[in-house]
Amino acid sequence: LGVPALRDIAGTGAVDRLTDPVLSRRARHVVTENARVREAVERLRLGRGVGDLLWASHASLRDDYEVSCPELDAIVEAAAQAGAEGARLTGAGFGGCALVVGASPEAVAEAVARRWARGIGNGLDGRGLPTVFAVTAADGAGRLR
């Protein structure tokens, strides 16, 4: 694509010229994710929400980068049903964790339990119910003296 790294591409025009459909999807994810991160930084500086960016990030990870799984997709869908402002898989993908913002942990846990009870998807058979952890942001690392 004529650049040393995909982070150097603004917009998906160059990516759309790739003839390999898998490479095109992977590159599109990287380019659009970089744009979402830049947008999130700006919004957070302004005190604005980023929920829509999280939904879009999950869809891109699922569809373009193909690192989601039925269980994570079900958690993200359950988060939407619980009224979340946004959610996406986090970590390495292929299982693991989802980040959910704007919904109570109890509402998310109930929505996930309902989803698991319906037995939808690979292995969603009522066993191995995911654990929901409530977390809050904290100050960054610092020196203790």
N, C-alpha and C positions, 0 to 999 in steps of 0.2 A: 504493500500500500504506500510505499515511499516514505515511511516514517520509522524512526528507531523503536517506538513503542506505541501501543494503541492509545495510551493516555494523550498522545500528541494529536489525535484526531478529534475535531469538533464536528459533531453531527454524523449521521449514519450514511451519508452519500457515498463515501469511499467504500464503506463496508458492503453496501449493496452491489458493488461491482465484483465482489468475490464470487467465483463460479462454484466453489464447493459449498453446498448448502449448510453443512455442519460447521465449517469454519466461519461462514457468514453469520450464523446464529451466535456462535461463541463470541466473535468479535463484536457483534451488535450488543450483546450483554455487557461486555467490558466498556464499550463506549457510552452506552446509555447509563450504566451504573456510575461511571465517573461523573456524568452530568448530574445524576441524582444526588451524589455526594456533595458536589459543589452547591447545588440548590439547597440541600439540607443545611449546610454550614451557614449559608446566607440567611435562611429562614430562622435558624436557631439564634443567630446574632440579633435578629429583629424580634425575637420572642414569638414567632409564628410556628404553627404545627407542621409536622412532617408525615402525618399518617398516610396521605395519598402516595407519598414517595415509597413508604414501606410496602404498601400493596403492590405498587408497580415493580418494586425490586423483587418481591416474591414471585410475581408472574414471570419476570425475566429469568430468574434463577430456575424456575420450573420449566419454562418453555424454551428459552434460548440456550441456557447453560446446562440444562437437564441434570441438576444436582438435587432436586427434591425427591420426595417419595410419597406414596399415598397417605402415610400417617402424618407427615408434616403438612401436606395439603389439607388434610382433614382438620388439623389443629388450627390452621390459618382460617379455614372456612368457619370453624366453630367460633373463633375469635370475632369474626364479622357478625355472626348471629348473636354474640354476647354484647354487641354494640361497640366494639373496639374502633378506635380512630385509625389504626393501622397495625399490620402484623407482617412478619417475614421470617423465613428460616434464618438461622444464624449458625455460625460454626462452619464446619467443613461440608455440610449437606449430607445427603445419603442417610438421613436419620439424624437424630440429635435433638436440637432445641429450636424453639421459635421465640421470637421477641414480640410481645403484644403491648401496645400502648393505648391508653384511653378507655380501658374497661377494668372493672374490679377483678381481682384474682378469683373471687368466689363465682362471679358470673362466667368467667372463662372456664373454670374448673367444671361448673355445671354443664356448660355447652359442650365441652369436650367429652364429659361422661355420657351425655345424651348421644353424641355422635358415635362413640365407641359401642354403646348399647345397641345401636342400629346395625352394627356389624358390616359397615360399608368398607369395601376395599381389601387389599391384601393384609390379612392378619388382624383386621379390626373386628375382633370377635368377642369383645367384652373382657378379655384378659389383658394384663399389662397396661392398665390405665396410666396415662402420662401423669407425672407430678407437676403441679403448678406452683411456682415459687413467686412470692411477691418480693420485688426488689425496688430500691430507691437509689437515685444517684447520690454519690458521695463526693467529697473533695478528692482531688487527685493525690498522687503520691507526694510526700514531703519529708523533710528531715525532722526527727524528734531530737530535742536537746534538753 
